[in-house]
Amino acid sequence: MVSVVTMGGGKVGVQKRVMGARKLAKHLKYMVPEIRLALIREPESKALPVQCPQDVEKFVEPLRFYDTEHFVAFHLNARHEVTGYCIVSKGTVSASLVHPREVFKAAILSNSYAILVAHNHPGGSLTPSREDLETTGQLVSAGKLLGVPVVDHVIVSVSGIYSIREHRPDCWK
């Protein structure tokens, strides 16, 4: 820590003081707010497990009718029951921006064991685009690194759902 002191004759000098760890902590207490995280479990109804792509349908039903792309991450516990979700991105008619940081932020804060991601195709197609497959690959890699695996990536449209894991398991290698 540096402090400015005046010396006789109006001259200004610099005096260095060493600050101990306790004093630094006390000083920072007023300078930098502490961030505290508390996980609070709200009373919930019976959690529903996701064991196959068809189990996802009940969760993604609203996505079928959106006129713009929405990307959603569902948070799963160790029994693969959905414990929460996060709308990661709302896009345009043909695209939505997704970054692994945004997908995993809420999952990590909610102490998720795994995640399942889904997005809709407002145009009605169930065929994954090149970008869909690239995003899946990035999320799978990030999930492995973070210890929060991606169980599946589901595409939703008015004509049904498409499981990338089921049809393109090479994205998980």
Stockholm file with secondary structure:
# STOCKHOLM 1.0

chainA/1-173         MVSVVTMGGGKVGVQKRVMGARKLAKHLKYMVPEIRLALIREPESKALPVQCPQDVEKFVEPLRFYDTEHFVAFHLNARHEVTGYCIVSKGTVSASLVHPREVFKAAILSNSYAILVAHNHPGGSLTPSREDLETTGQLVSAGKLLGVPVVDHVIVSVSGIYSIREHRPDCWK
#=GR chainA/1-173 SS CEEEEECGGGCEEEEECCCCHHHHHHHHHHHSCCCCCCCCCCCCCCCCBCCSHHHHHHHHGGGGGCSSCEEEEEEECTTCBEEEEEEEEECCSSCCCCCHHHHHHHHHHTTCSEEEEEEECTTCCCSCCHHHHHHHHHHHHHHHHHTCCEEEEEEEETTEEEEHHHHCGGGGC
#=GC SS_cons         CEEEEECGGGCEEEEECCCCHHHHHHHHHHHSCCCCCCCCCCCCCCCCBCCSHHHHHHHHGGGGGCSSCEEEEEEECTTCBEEEEEEEEECCSSCCCCCHHHHHHHHHHTTCSEEEEEEECTTCCCSCCHHHHHHHHHHHHHHHHHTCCEEEEEEEETTEEEEHHHHCGGGGC
//
